[in-house]
Amino acid sequence: MSRIGKKPVNIPEGVSVEIEKSTIKVKGPKGELSQKIHPDFKVEVNDGEISLERPTEQKRHKALHGLYRSLIANMVVGVSEGYKKELELVGVGYKAASQGNVLELNLGYSHNIFFAIPDEIKVTTETVKGKNPTVTLESIDKQLIGHVAAKIKSLRTVEPYKGKGVRFAGEHIRRKAGKTAAK
């Protein structure tokens, strides 16, 4: 049984939900998102809550039940509050600058990296003396912002010996001891 799928999604004030066949559209103060779902699933809006019902007890329907509920909940939170991811650039000489939707990164390679950010995401960079440069991503789409943040992070993964690389703000990195610890 899907415990997540059975839990209804609360709709905050200022958010409207439209259901057309197998497409759910959520509009809010920050924007609009839509998601296609399997046509067999029943989606109902009652008393400020969205509830989903699965057609059968098959394993794939149980899996999709929880998935669709989570996707709808993420859309409701996105259009009402939005999502924010912060990345830190840890390393000597690492820099970040943004011009419109192009992120310019200097991550210790022989060349700068120019990373195109989708229009749905707002990017800002901050460089404060004595602190690591930070890149802040803001969007209403949780899936898209997570994908872009993971792509930026993969440009220079954190290495375990010195801890240099791109990491999420507040992320704990497991450090390894170097060769001198062996003696």
Secondary structure, 3 states (H helix, E strand, C coil): CCHHHHCCEECCCCCEEEEECCEEEEECCCCEEEEECCCCCEEEEECCEEEEECCCCCHHHHHHHHHHHHHHHHHHHHHHCCEEEEEEEECCCCEEEEECCEEEEECCCCCCEEEECCCCCEEEEECCCCCCCEEEEEECCHHHHHHHHHHHHHCCCCCCCCCCEEEECCCCCCCCCCHHHHC
